């Protein structure tokens, strides 16, 4: 019986195997010194040899068999052309070409890569379709010379079927090539329309400032599969950051192809982002699966990048939290004092400090609060102590500020603590009368007690609240039974301090002296009350104050302008010079302190629900740490939670379940009624 084709089916298999060897040698094993090049040479030789044998068969065959082999040879020549085009994208080929610019080289490589991909498709898809159509029956060996002559040569294969199969495969390949080119053009045009609710976060002001602040470019290595939608989203974010700062270099790597680089950085999973700067690196993990990434990672990418940048551009810092006085961060002592309330914790503040590359430690009497603040402290927090700080602890904090320390202190009318000696030295007095506002408040319990949930959007232009000040009326913070602050007589005339009141209530607020949540015109006064203050400058020790000719601490000074509203400018235009003042050894002693009259402002209950409180915490930490140039909100595309009361939920439930069908039914009945009246001719 005559052979169905002059050549055996496994000749095509050898050709395809050669191409696979080239692929493995050039991609997964490209970083190896010997195996990759060896497989490339072997695969090329195998493909060329199979094509040469096919050419010999075409030369010997006759009739329909010859034309069939010619179709298969054409597909193999197309694949070899694609292989040659691929070779023109290698380093040796590009080095031999003198490109006019980097852009010209990029255009050349993009065109050649698209070209070899299209050629491979146009060659291999028709070949695959034809081979499947022919099958393997009676094609296990090459035809003998006798099979190539006579009637057997023309009847061995159905040539029209082969041609139809080849054209069908070519049509599929051309359609795929058109789609690929269209996608590439759209990508180059950078035109993207997103009609869904999803959006990857964009670089925020703080992230941009961090990237601009460093002296050398920041390297970003993206380890994703070559074709991956998540990679496109992540690359878009870093392209924006690179364009706006000019200080970021982004590289894309396939973990399997760049095996040595992945091994060097211990990258074992796709979706790994490495941020590298001056030998330090920090990794960000996002899912390489788009649906999971859009749900869990991409919307908050800016926050993750900001955290990674902060960890690589500077060394870690230490923040100390005082304990032992019933502070928000000290649940043991708060439990003893019976002061627990839902949400009255500061875990979110601790998390934010960790994200900003701070190590959080406790500072109690056993850790040195009675002797001295540790030398590695960048910021000390004392949050809503419910009992007065011991005199030794107050003295320690005063000495810390005299040496140029940074203090964040939050008080609250519900506690017994006061500023004490700190207030005397800083020139600030805390009043524990709760504030209320019967005009601007949060309706929570639907009674007069809600007047203690005061809302305000009045911020100064100080760096500690700059982001909120720039946001304008949209930025609102909530005060919960807040006290207020005012100027006090400063005990140290020689101290050169600037006091800036950061946040004040709206003029409709009043100090609730009677405690009944209602304004009493005879006893209470509406005013704009200060609830936060920033103090900065040099706090002179008592000895230095006396040497400067001032009175001893506690003696007072009627001429101290800290009692007036212009206390911030008490030293005229020398404030910038004062901030550069140092000791004889050149070390700066400029202190910074933030005092809040409401401990709830940094509690989890409000930080979790009110975005402005998160921004307030970030800017406060950055200002105290001397990094106010990094101020700015973290960009996030997370959905805001919509909360309803139970009565609102009931209303919306019945409106959608019952109201909508009733509305549709009513419209239909009305339409039918009017239509019948019109058809019968009677007036409606």
Secondary structure, 3 states (H helix, E strand, C coil): CCCCCCCCCHHHHHHHHHHHHHHHHHCCCCCCCCHHHHHHHHHHHHHHHHHHHHHHHHHHCCHHHHHHHHHHHHHHHHHHHHHHHHHCCCHHHHHHCCCCCHHHHHHHHHHHHHHHHHHHHHHHHHHHHHHHHHCCCCCCCCCCHHHHCCHHHHHCCCHHHHHHHHHHHHHHHHHHHHHHHHHHHHHHHCCCCCCCCCCCCCCCHHHHHHHHHCCCCEEEEEECCCCCHHHHHHHHHHHHHHHHHCCEEEEEECCCCCHHHHHHCCCCCCCEEEEEECCEEEEEECCCCHHHHHHHCHHHHHHHHHHHHHHHHCCCEEEEEECCCCCCCCHHHHHHCCCCCCCCCCHHHHHHHHHCCEEEEEECHHHHHCCCCCCCEEEEEEECCCCCCCHHHHHHHHHHHHCCCEEEEECCCCCCCCCCHHHHHHCEEEECCCEECCCCECCCCCCHHHHHEEEECEECCCHHHHHHHHHHHHCCEEEECCCEEEECCCCCCCCEEEEEEEEECCCCCEECCCCCCCCCCCCCCECCCEEEEEEEEECCCHHHHHHCCCCCCCCCCCCCHHHCCCHHHCCHHHHHHHHCCECCCCCECEEEEEEECCHHHHCHHHHHHCHHHHHHHHHHHHHHCCCHHHCCCCCCCCCCCCCCCHHHHHHHHHHHHHHHHHHHHHHHHHHHHHHHHHHHCCCC
